[in-house]
Amino acid sequence: MILKAPLSEDDVRSLKLGQQVYIDGPLFIGRDEVHMRALERRREGKLLPVDMEDGILYHCGPIVTRDAKGWKVIAAGPTTSARMNALEPDFISEFGIRAIIGKGGMSRPTVDAMREHGCVYLAFTGGAAVLAAQGIARVRGVEWLDMGMPEALWIVEAKHFGPLIVAIDAHGNSLYEKVEGEVRKNLTEAMRRSGL
């Protein structure tokens, strides 16, 4: 399934846990520093340089080159999303993003914020930075480059970006928690059988 950004709440509420999707359209790339600066600006009553409402945020510190034709993303592997756990619930609430792309999942408070506001978590395979870059057709712009290339806010155009798996849906379900539950269950059963 191809999702065309920006997304509506109905778009994300209809997605099922484990579903495979691709992204076409605008994509915001940012991680820790973008979250902190955006939330700080909001607290100060300042506007952001871009409107992220209904957008998709990719947790990534891209490697980008520049030539006479402009910027080009050459590697864009996902950052471990847990790094943003303390910031993400407020970020979702304040800026109205509809999807987050990353690796490794996110905390229960973030899952709860996704359920409340209509947002999903899309998992991208770690170690596939070149594949991810192939799904970025062009760089539309960059903000906050003073924070450095991997920490800046990049605005790119995605074309068949993926494959992505709906790993946390907009109803509070998480593949990560499901797997952890199965592991605990199997471990408990194995210990019972062995008499431990």
C-alpha positions in Angstrom: 0.0 0.0 0.0 1.3 3.5 -0.9 0.5 6.3 1.6 0.4 9.8 0.1 1.6 12.5 2.5 0.3 14.6 4.1 -1.9 12.1 5.9 -5.4 12.4 7.4 -6.4 11.0 10.7 -8.7 8.6 8.8 -5.6 7.4 6.8 -3.7 6.4 9.9 -6.6 5.0 11.9 -7.3 2.6 9.0 -3.8 1.1 9.1 -3.4 -2.3 10.6 -0.6 -3.6 12.8 1.9 -5.5 10.7 0.8 -3.9 7.4 3.5 -3.1 4.8 3.4 0.4 3.3 5.4 2.8 1.2 5.4 6.6 1.3 5.1 9.2 -1.4 5.2 12.9 -0.8 6.8 15.3 1.7 8.7 13.8 4.6 10.4 15.6 7.5 13.7 14.2 8.7 14.8 15.1 12.3 15.8 13.6 15.5 16.8 14.7 19.0 17.9 18.3 18.4 14.9 19.0 16.0 12.5 17.8 18.7 14.2 20.0 21.4 14.4 23.1 19.3 10.8 22.8 18.0 9.4 22.3 21.4 11.4 25.2 22.8 10.2 27.5 20.1 6.6 26.5 20.8 7.1 27.2 24.5 8.5 30.7 23.5 5.4 31.3 21.3 7.5 31.3 18.1 6.5 29.7 14.8 8.4 26.8 13.2 9.9 27.4 9.8 7.6 24.6 8.4 4.1 23.3 9.2 4.3 19.7 10.2 0.6 19.1 10.8 -0.5 15.9 9.2 3.1 15.2 8.2 5.4 12.3 8.5 8.6 12.5 10.7 11.5 10.3 10.0 14.0 9.7 12.9 17.2 9.9 10.9 20.6 11.7 10.8 21.1 11.7 7.0 24.3 12.0 5.1 23.8 14.7 2.5 26.0 16.1 -0.3 25.6 19.3 -2.2 26.7 20.2 -5.7 25.6 22.7 -8.4 22.3 20.9 -8.7 21.5 21.2 -5.0 21.3 18.8 -2.0 21.3 15.0 -2.4 20.7 12.4 0.3 23.2 9.6 -0.1 22.5 7.6 3.1 19.4 7.8 5.4 19.3 4.9 7.8 16.9 5.2 10.7 17.9 6.4 14.2 16.9 4.4 17.2 13.6 6.0 18.1 13.8 5.3 21.8 16.2 8.3 21.9 13.2 10.5 21.4 10.9 8.8 24.0 10.9 11.7 26.5 10.1 14.3 23.8 7.8 12.4 21.4 4.4 12.6 23.2 4.6 16.4 23.4 5.9 16.6 19.8 2.9 14.5 18.5 0.5 16.7 20.5 2.0 20.0 19.7 2.7 19.6 16.0 0.0 17.1 14.8 2.2 14.7 13.0 0.5 11.6 11.7 3.3 9.1 11.3 6.8 8.5 12.7 9.4 6.4 10.9 12.3 4.9 12.8 13.6 1.7 14.3 13.2 -0.1 17.6 9.8 1.1 18.6 8.8 3.7 21.3 7.6 3.9 24.9 4.1 3.3 26.2 3.6 7.1 26.8 4.3 7.7 23.1 2.0 4.8 22.1 -0.7 6.4 24.2 -0.1 9.8 22.5 -0.4 8.1 19.1 -3.7 6.6 20.1 -5.0 9.9 21.4 -4.0 12.0 18.5 -4.1 9.6 15.5 -0.5 8.8 14.7 1.3 5.6 13.7 4.9 4.3 14.0 6.4 2.8 10.8 9.4 0.6 11.3 12.3 0.8 8.8 15.0 -1.8 8.7 18.2 -0.7 10.4 21.4 -1.0 8.2 19.5 -0.1 5.0 20.7 3.5 4.7 21.3 3.4 1.0 17.9 1.8 0.3 16.3 4.5 2.3 18.2 7.2 0.3 16.9 5.7 -2.9 13.4 6.4 -1.7 14.2 10.1 -1.4 13.6 11.8 -4.8 14.9 15.2 -3.8 15.6 17.6 -1.0 12.9 20.3 -0.8 14.7 22.3 1.9 16.7 22.3 5.1 16.2 24.3 8.3 18.4 24.6 11.4 21.6 23.6 9.6 23.5 25.4 12.3 22.9 22.2 14.4 24.9 20.2 11.9 23.9 17.9 9.0 22.6 14.9 11.0 20.7 17.1 13.5 19.1 19.6 11.0 15.5 19.5 9.9 15.4 18.2 6.4 12.3 18.5 4.2 12.5 15.9 1.4 10.2 14.4 -1.3 9.7 10.7 -0.8 9.0 8.4 -3.8 8.1 4.8 -2.9 10.0 5.2 0.4 10.1 1.8 2.2 9.2 -0.9 2.7 7.8 0.1 6.1 5.9 -2.0 8.6 3.1 -0.6 10.8 4.7 -1.5 14.1 2.5 0.7 16.3 -1.0 1.5 15.2 -3.2 4.4 16.0 -5.3 2.3 18.4 -2.5 1.6 21.0 -1.3 -1.7 19.7 2.5 -2.4 19.4 4.3 -5.2 17.7 7.1 -4.7 20.1 4.9 -5.2 23.1 3.3 -8.2 21.4 6.7 -9.8 20.8 7.8 -9.1 24.4 4.6 -10.7 25.7 5.2 -13.8 23.6 8.8 -14.0 24.8 7.8 -13.7 28.5 5.1 -16.3 28.0 7.5 -18.8 26.3 10.2 -18.2 28.9 7.7 -18.8 31.7 6.5 -22.0 30.1 10.1 -23.2 29.5 11.0 -22.5 33.1 7.8 -24.4 34.3 8.7 -27.4 32.2 12.2 -27.5 33.5 11.1 -27.2 37.1 12.7 -23.8 37.7 
